[in-house]
Amino acid sequence: MKIIWTQEALERLIKIEDYISTDSPERALRFINQLIEHTSLLSDQPHLRRTVPEIARVKIRELIFKKYRIVYRLTENDIEILTVFEGHMLLRIDETDS
């Protein structure tokens, strides 16, 4: 399955990188690259990750990376990364409409 990043998810990555960059641009770039690389785990078995508890939709799942939640939607042929956000936050339903 092919991994596709939505505009929302890419904008979130930029915000995360900008925030970390205030302390260390090198660390920020390294972190974002690691997060993106971590999503490659989804290609083989995307159904093994848990559904997002607050919305409980079978096709909306999440992958955890450090303290971030990477929310994705399964389609027939692709994995769409919908958003990325800190783990203590809840997913808003409008973030699944991408």
N, CA, C and O atoms as a GROMACS GRO file, in nm:
protein
  392
    1MET      N    1   0.084  -0.119   0.000
    1MET     CA    2   0.000   0.000   0.000
    1MET      C    3   0.088   0.125   0.000
    1MET      O    4   0.194   0.129   0.063
    2LYS      N    5   0.043   0.222  -0.070
    2LYS     CA    6   0.116   0.348  -0.083
    2LYS      C    7   0.074   0.444   0.029
    2LYS      O    8  -0.044   0.453   0.063
    3ILE      N    9   0.170   0.514   0.086
    3ILE     CA   10   0.143   0.612   0.191
    3ILE      C   11   0.133   0.751   0.128
    3ILE      O   12   0.224   0.795   0.057
    4ILE      N   13   0.022   0.818   0.154
    4ILE     CA   14  -0.002   0.952   0.101
    4ILE      C   15  -0.023   1.047   0.219
    4ILE      O   16  -0.102   1.019   0.309
    5TRP      N   17   0.048   1.158   0.218
    5TRP     CA   18   0.035   1.260   0.323
    5TRP      C   19  -0.064   1.367   0.277
    5TRP      O   20  -0.048   1.424   0.169
    6THR      N   21  -0.165   1.395   0.358
    6THR     CA   22  -0.259   1.502   0.326
    6THR      C   23  -0.194   1.637   0.354
    6THR      O   24  -0.093   1.646   0.424
    7GLN      N   25  -0.253   1.740   0.301
    7GLN     CA   26  -0.205   1.876   0.325
    7GLN      C   27  -0.206   1.909   0.475
    7GLN      O   28  -0.112   1.968   0.526
    8GLU      N   29  -0.313   1.869   0.543
    8GLU     CA   30  -0.325   1.892   0.688
    8GLU      C   31  -0.207   1.829   0.762
    8GLU      O   32  -0.146   1.892   0.848
    9ALA      N   33  -0.175   1.704   0.728
    9ALA     CA   34  -0.065   1.634   0.795
    9ALA      C   35   0.068   1.702   0.768
    9ALA      O   36   0.151   1.717   0.858
   10LEU      N   37   0.090   1.745   0.644
   10LEU     CA   38   0.215   1.813   0.609
   10LEU      C   39   0.228   1.947   0.682
   10LEU      O   40   0.336   1.984   0.728
   11GLU      N   41   0.117   2.018   0.693
   11GLU     CA   42   0.120   2.145   0.767
   11GLU      C   43   0.150   2.122   0.914
   11GLU      O   44   0.221   2.201   0.976
   12ARG      N   45   0.097   2.015   0.970
   12ARG     CA   46   0.126   1.982   1.109
   12ARG      C   47   0.274   1.949   1.128
   12ARG      O   48   0.335   1.990   1.228
   13LEU      N   49   0.332   1.876   1.033
   13LEU     CA   50   0.475   1.846   1.041
   13LEU      C   51   0.558   1.974   1.041
   13LEU      O   52   0.656   1.985   1.116
   14ILE      N   53   0.521   2.068   0.957
   14ILE     CA   54   0.594   2.195   0.951
   14ILE      C   55   0.584   2.268   1.084
   14ILE      O   56   0.684   2.323   1.131
   15LYS      N   57   0.467   2.269   1.145
   15LYS     CA   58   0.450   2.336   1.275
   15LYS      C   59   0.534   2.268   1.383
   15LYS      O   60   0.595   2.335   1.466
   16ILE      N   61   0.536   2.136   1.382
   16ILE     CA   62   0.617   2.062   1.479
   16ILE      C   63   0.764   2.093   1.459
   16ILE      O   64   0.837   2.119   1.555
   17GLU      N   65   0.806   2.091   1.334
   17GLU     CA   66   0.946   2.122   1.303
   17GLU      C   67   0.981   2.264   1.345
   17GLU      O   68   1.087   2.287   1.403
   18ASP      N   69   0.895   2.360   1.315
   18ASP     CA   70   0.920   2.499   1.353
   18ASP      C   71   0.934   2.513   1.505
   18ASP      O   72   1.021   2.585   1.554
   19TYR      N   73   0.848   2.445   1.578
   19TYR     CA   74   0.852   2.452   1.724
   19TYR      C   75   0.983   2.396   1.778
   19TYR      O   76   1.047   2.460   1.862
   20ILE      N   77   1.022   2.279   1.732
   20ILE     CA   78   1.147   2.218   1.779
   20ILE      C   79   1.267   2.299   1.734
   20ILE      O   80   1.368   2.304   1.805
   21SER      N   81   1.259   2.362   1.618
   21SER     CA   82   1.370   2.441   1.562
   21SER      C   83   1.410   2.559   1.650
   21SER      O   84   1.523   2.606   1.643
   22THR      N   85   1.317   2.607   1.731
   22THR     CA   86   1.353   2.720   1.817
   22THR      C   87   1.466   2.684   1.911
   22THR      O   88   1.544   2.771   1.951
   23ASP      N   89   1.477   2.556   1.946
   23ASP     CA   90   1.587   2.508   2.031
   23ASP      C   91   1.703   2.454   1.948
   23ASP      O   92   1.820   2.480   1.977
   24SER      N   93   1.669   2.378   1.842
   24SER     CA   94   1.773   2.315   1.763
   24SER      C   95   1.720   2.277   1.625
   24SER      O   96   1.645   2.180   1.612
   25PRO      N   97   1.759   2.351   1.523
   25PRO     CA   98   1.715   2.318   1.386
   25PRO      C   99   1.758   2.177   1.342
   25PRO      O  100   1.684   2.107   1.273
   26GLU      N  101   1.878   2.137   1.384
   26GLU     CA  102   1.926   2.003   1.347
   26GLU      C  103   1.841   1.895   1.412
   26GLU      O  104   1.806   1.796   1.347
   27ARG      N  105   1.808   1.913   1.539
   27ARG     CA  106   1.725   1.816   1.611
   27ARG      C  107   1.585   1.811   1.550
   27ARG      O  108   1.525   1.704   1.539
   28ALA      N  109   1.534   1.925   1.511
   28ALA     CA  110   1.401   1.931   1.451
   28ALA      C  111   1.396   1.851   1.321
   28ALA      O  112   1.304   1.773   1.299
   29LEU      N  113   1.493   1.872   1.237
   29LEU     CA  114   1.498   1.801   1.109
   29LEU      C  115   1.513   1.650   1.131
   29LEU      O  116   1.447   1.570   1.065
   30ARG      N  117   1.599   1.613   1.225
   30ARG     CA  118   1.619   1.472   1.256
   30ARG      C  119   1.489   1.408   1.307
   30ARG      O  120   1.453   1.297   1.268
   31PHE      N  121   1.418   1.480   1.396
   31PHE     CA  122   1.294   1.428   1.452
   31PHE      C  123   1.189   1.408   1.343
   31PHE      O  124   1.125   1.302   1.338
   32ILE      N  125   1.171   1.506   1.257
   32ILE     CA  126   1.072   1.495   1.149
   32ILE      C  127   1.106   1.380   1.055
   32ILE      O  128   1.017   1.305   1.014
   33ASN      N  129   1.232   1.367   1.022
   33ASN     CA  130   1.273   1.257   0.935
   33ASN      C  131   1.245   1.121   1.000
   33ASN      O  132   1.201   1.028   0.933
   34GLN      N  133   1.271   1.110   1.130
   34GLN     CA  134   1.244   0.985   1.202
   34GLN      C  135   1.093   0.956   1.206
   34GLN      O  136   1.052   0.842   1.189
   35LEU      N  137   1.013   1.059   1.228
   35LEU     CA  138   0.868   1.042   1.232
   35LEU      C  139   0.817   0.992   1.096
   35LEU      O  140   0.737   0.899   1.089
   36ILE      N  141   0.863   1.055   0.990
   36ILE     CA  142   0.822   1.014   0.855
   36ILE      C  143   0.867   0.870   0.828
   36ILE      O  144   0.790   0.790   0.774
   37GLU      N  145   0.989   0.838   0.864
   37GLU     CA  146   1.040   0.702   0.844
   37GLU      C  147   0.957   0.600   0.923
   37GLU      O  148   0.933   0.489   0.876
   38HIS      N  149   0.914   0.639   1.041
   38HIS     CA  150   0.835   0.550   1.126
   38HIS      C  151   0.704   0.509   1.057
   38HIS      O  152   0.655   0.399   1.078
   39THR      N  153   0.649   0.596   0.975
   39THR     CA  154   0.524   0.564   0.906
   39THR      C  155   0.542   0.451   0.803
   39THR      O  156   0.443   0.392   0.760
   40SER      N  157   0.664   0.423   0.765
   40SER     CA  158   0.687   0.314   0.670
   40SER      C  159   0.644   0.178   0.728
   40SER      O  160   0.623   0.083   0.653
   41LEU      N  161   0.632   0.170   0.860
   41LEU     CA  162   0.583   0.048   0.924
   41LEU      C  163   0.442   0.013   0.877
   41LEU      O  164   0.401  -0.103   0.881
   42LEU      N  165   0.368   0.114   0.833
   42LEU     CA  166   0.230   0.094   0.793
   42LEU      C  167   0.215   0.018   0.661
   42LEU      O  168   0.114  -0.047   0.638
   43SER      N  169   0.314   0.027   0.577
   43SER     CA  170   0.304  -0.031   0.442
   43SER      C  171   0.272  -0.180   0.444
   43SER      O  172   0.194  -0.228   0.362
   44ASP      N  173   0.332  -0.252   0.536
   44ASP     CA  174   0.315  -0.397   0.537
   44ASP      C  175   0.186  -0.443   0.604
   44ASP      O  176   0.116  -0.530   0.551
   45GLN      N  177   0.154  -0.385   0.719
   45GLN     CA  178   0.037  -0.432   0.794
   45GLN      C  179  -0.038  -0.316   0.859
   45GLN      O  180  -0.038  -0.302   0.981
   46PRO      N  181  -0.102  -0.233   0.778
   46PRO     CA  182  -0.170  -0.116   0.834
   46PRO      C  183  -0.289  -0.149   0.924
   46PRO      O  184  -0.329  -0.067   1.006
   47HIS      N  185  -0.345  -0.269   0.909
   47HIS     CA  186  -0.462  -0.307   0.988
   47HIS      C  187  -0.426  -0.347   1.131
   47HIS      O  188  -0.514  -0.361   1.216
   48LEU      N  189  -0.298  -0.365   1.159
   48LEU     CA  190  -0.258  -0.408   1.293
   48LEU      C  191  -0.259  -0.295   1.395
   48LEU      O  192  -0.259  -0.321   1.516
   49ARG      N  193  -0.259  -0.172   1.351
   49ARG     CA  194  -0.260  -0.058   1.444
   49ARG      C  195  -0.401  -0.038   1.497
   49ARG      O  196  -0.500  -0.078   1.436
   50ARG      N  197  -0.407   0.026   1.613
   50ARG     CA  198  -0.539   0.042   1.676
   50ARG      C  199  -0.624   0.150   1.609
   50ARG      O  200  -0.572   0.244   1.548
   51THR      N  201  -0.754   0.133   1.622
   51THR     CA  202  -0.844   0.238   1.575
   51THR      C  203  -0.833   0.354   1.672
   51THR      O  204  -0.796   0.335   1.788
   52VAL      N  205  -0.865   0.472   1.627
   52VAL     CA  206  -0.858   0.591   1.712
   52VAL      C  207  -0.974   0.581   1.812
   52VAL      O  208  -1.090   0.583   1.772
   53PRO      N  209  -0.944   0.571   1.942
   53PRO     CA  210  -1.048   0.545   2.042
   53PRO      C  211  -1.162   0.647   2.045
   53PRO      O  212  -1.277   0.609   2.064
   54GLU      N  213  -1.131   0.774   2.026
   54GLU     CA  214  -1.236   0.875   2.042
   54GLU      C  215  -1.335   0.882   1.927
   54GLU      O  216  -1.440   0.945   1.940
   55ILE      N  217  -1.304   0.816   1.814
   55ILE     CA  218  -1.402   0.816   1.705
   55ILE      C  219  -1.445   0.675   1.663
   55ILE      O  220  -1.549   0.658   1.600
   56ALA      N  221  -1.366   0.575   1.697
   56ALA     CA  222  -1.400   0.434   1.674
   56ALA      C  223  -1.452   0.403   1.534
   56ALA      O  224  -1.559   0.345   1.517
   57ARG      N  225  -1.375   0.442   1.434
   57ARG     CA  226  -1.405   0.407   1.295
   57ARG      C  227  -1.299   0.308   1.248
   57ARG      O  228  -1.180   0.332   1.263
   58VAL      N  229  -1.342   0.198   1.192
   58VAL     CA  230  -1.250   0.091   1.154
   58VAL      C  231  -1.142   0.138   1.056
   58VAL      O  232  -1.029   0.091   1.064
   59LYS      N  233  -1.175   0.228   0.967
   59LYS     CA  234  -1.080   0.274   0.865
   59LYS      C  235  -0.988   0.386   0.913
   59LYS      O  236  -0.893   0.422   0.843
   60ILE      N  237  -1.014   0.442   1.031
   60ILE     CA  238  -0.930   0.548   1.087
   60ILE      C  239  -0.848   0.488   1.201
   60ILE      O  240  -0.903   0.444   1.302
   61ARG      N  241  -0.718   0.486   1.184
   61ARG     CA  242  -0.629   0.422   1.280
   61ARG      C  243  -0.515   0.516   1.316
   61ARG      O  244  -0.502   0.624   1.260
   62GLU      N  245  -0.434   0.472   1.411
   62GLU     CA  246  -0.322   0.557   1.450
   62GLU      C  247  -0.197   0.476   1.479
   62GLU      O  248  -0.202   0.360   1.518
   63LEU      N  249  -0.087   0.543   1.457
   63LEU     CA  250   0.045   0.492   1.485
   63LEU      C  251   0.108   0.591   1.582
   63LEU      O  252   0.097   0.712   1.564
   64ILE      N  253   0.173   0.541   1.685
   64ILE     CA  254   0.235   0.627   1.785
   64ILE      C  255   0.385   0.639   1.756
   64ILE      O  256   0.452   0.540   1.729
   65PHE      N  257   0.434   0.761   1.762
   65PHE     CA  258   0.578   0.786   1.752
   65PHE      C  259   0.617   0.883   1.862
   65PHE      O  260   0.578   1.000   1.862
   66LYS      N  261   0.695   0.832   1.956
   66LYS     CA  262   0.733   0.909   2.074
   66LYS      C  263   0.607   0.964   2.139
   66LYS      O  264   0.523   0.885   2.182
   67LYS      N  265   0.589   1.095   2.149
   67LYS     CA  266   0.468   1.147   2.213
   67LYS      C  267   0.365   1.196   2.112
   67LYS      O  268   0.273   1.270   2.147
   68TYR      N  269   0.379   1.154   1.987
   68TYR     CA  270   0.289   1.200   1.881
   68TYR      C  271   0.201   1.087   1.829
   68TYR      O  272   0.242   0.971   1.822
   69ARG      N  273   0.080   1.124   1.792
   69ARG     CA  274  -0.015   1.033   1.730
   69ARG      C  275  -0.019   1.064   1.580
   69ARG      O  276  -0.040   1.179   1.541
   70ILE      N  277   0.000   0.964   1.499
   70ILE     CA  278  -0.006   0.977   1.354
   70ILE      C  279  -0.135   0.908   1.311
   70ILE      O  280  -0.145   0.785   1.316
   71VAL      N  281  -0.232   0.986   1.270
   71VAL     CA  282  -0.364   0.932   1.237
   71VAL      C  283  -0.373   0.913   1.086
   71VAL      O  284  -0.339   1.002   1.008
   72TYR      N  285  -0.420   0.794   1.048
   72TYR     CA  286  -0.430   0.764   0.906
   72TYR      C  287  -0.563   0.696   0.875
   72TYR      O  288  -0.629   0.639   0.962
   73ARG      N  289  -0.598   0.703   0.746
   73ARG     CA  290  -0.720   0.640   0.696
   73ARG      C  291  -0.681   0.534   0.594
   73ARG      O  292  -0.596   0.557   0.508
   74LEU      N  293  -0.742   0.419   0.606
   74LEU     CA  294  -0.721   0.312   0.510
   74LEU      C  295  -0.820   0.327   0.396
   74LEU      O  296  -0.940   0.340   0.418
   75THR      N  297  -0.770   0.326   0.275
   75THR     CA  298  -0.856   0.322   0.158
   75THR      C  299  -0.829   0.188   0.089
   75THR      O  300  -0.750   0.108   0.138
   76GLU      N  301  -0.893   0.166  -0.021
   76GLU     CA  302  -0.875   0.038  -0.089
   76GLU      C  303  -0.730   0.013  -0.130
   76GLU      O  304  -0.680  -0.099  -0.121
   77ASN      N  305  -0.662   0.120  -0.176
   77ASN     CA  306  -0.526   0.103  -0.227
   77ASN      C  307  -0.418   0.180  -0.152
   77ASN      O  308  -0.300   0.156  -0.172
   78ASP      N  309  -0.459   0.274  -0.066
   78ASP     CA  310  -0.362   0.364  -0.005
   78ASP      C  311  -0.381   0.377   0.145
   78ASP      O  312  -0.481   0.333   0.203
   79ILE      N  313  -0.282   0.438   0.206
   79ILE     CA  314  -0.286   0.479   0.345
   79ILE      C  315  -0.271   0.631   0.343
   79ILE      O  316  -0.167   0.682   0.301
   80GLU      N  317  -0.372   0.701   0.388
   80GLU     CA  318  -0.368   0.848   0.389
   80GLU      C  319  -0.335   0.896   0.529
   80GLU      O  320  -0.412   0.873   0.623
   81ILE      N  321  -0.222   0.962   0.544
   81ILE     CA  322  -0.188   1.022   0.673
   81ILE      C  323  -0.271   1.148   0.684
   81ILE      O  324  -0.255   1.242   0.606
   82LEU      N  325  -0.362   1.152   0.782
   82LEU     CA  326  -0.456   1.262   0.796
   82LEU      C  327  -0.401   1.376   0.880
   82LEU      O  328  -0.418   1.493   0.846
   83THR      N  329  -0.335   1.342   0.990
   83THR     CA  330  -0.284   1.445   1.080
   83THR      C  331  -0.182   1.386   1.175
   83THR      O  332  -0.171   1.264   1.189
   84VAL      N  333  -0.108   1.473   1.239
   84VAL     CA  334  -0.010   1.435   1.341
   84VAL      C  335  -0.027   1.535   1.454
   84VAL      O  336  -0.034   1.656   1.431
   85PHE      N  337  -0.034   1.485   1.577
   85PHE     CA  338  -0.050   1.575   1.690
   85PHE      C  339  -0.001   1.510   1.818
   85PHE      O  340   0.021   1.388   1.823
   86GLU      N  341   0.016   1.591   1.922
   86GLU     CA  342   0.066   1.540   2.050
   86GLU      C  343  -0.031   1.440   2.111
   86GLU      O  344  -0.153   1.458   2.104
   87GLY      N  345   0.024   1.338   2.172
   87GLY     CA  346  -0.054   1.227   2.223
   87GLY      C  347  -0.154   1.259   2.332
   87GLY      O  348  -0.251   1.184   2.350
   88HIS      N  349  -0.135   1.367   2.404
   88HIS     CA  350  -0.230   1.400   2.511
   88HIS      C  351  -0.358   1.466   2.459
   88HIS      O  352  -0.454   1.484   2.533
   89MET      N  353  -0.358   1.501   2.331
   89MET     CA  354  -0.474   1.568   2.272
   89MET      C  355  -0.568   1.464   2.211
   89MET      O  356  -0.529   1.352   2.181
   90LEU      N  357  -0.694   1.505   2.193
   90LEU     CA  358  -0.792   1.420   2.128
   90LEU      C  359  -0.807   1.460   1.981
   90LEU      O  360  -0.792   1.577   1.946
   91LEU      N  361  -0.837   1.363   1.899
   91LEU     CA  362  -0.861   1.389   1.757
   91LEU      C  363  -0.996   1.457   1.741
   91LEU      O  364  -1.097   1.412   1.796
   92ARG      N  365  -0.997   1.564   1.665
   92ARG     CA  366  -1.124   1.629   1.631
   92ARG      C  367  -1.181   1.559   1.507
   92ARG      O  368  -1.107   1.525   1.415
   93ILE      N  369  -1.308   1.539   1.506
   93ILE     CA  370  -1.374   1.469   1.396
   93ILE      C  371  -1.350   1.538   1.262
   93ILE      O  372  -1.344   1.470   1.160
   94ASP      N  373  -1.338   1.670   1.260
   94ASP     CA  374  -1.316   1.742   1.134
   94ASP      C  375  -1.177   1.713   1.076
   94ASP      O  376  -1.154   1.740   0.958
   95GLU      N  377  -1.086   1.661   1.156
   95GLU     CA  378  -0.954   1.627   1.106
   95GLU      C  379  -0.954   1.498   1.025
   95GLU      O  380  -0.853   1.464   0.963
   96THR      N  381  -1.065   1.427   1.025
   96THR     CA  382  -1.075   1.303   0.946
   96THR      C  383  -1.144   1.325   0.812
   96THR      O  384  -1.163   1.231   0.736
   97ASP      N  385  -1.180   1.450   0.784
   97ASP     CA  386  -1.254   1.482   0.662
   97ASP      C  387  -1.166   1.516   0.542
   97ASP      O  388  -1.218   1.551   0.437
   98SER      N  389  -1.036   1.506   0.557
   98SER     CA  390  -0.944   1.546   0.448
   98SER      C  391  -0.971   1.471   0.320
   98SER      O  392  -0.903   1.493   0.220
   0.00000   0.00000   0.00000
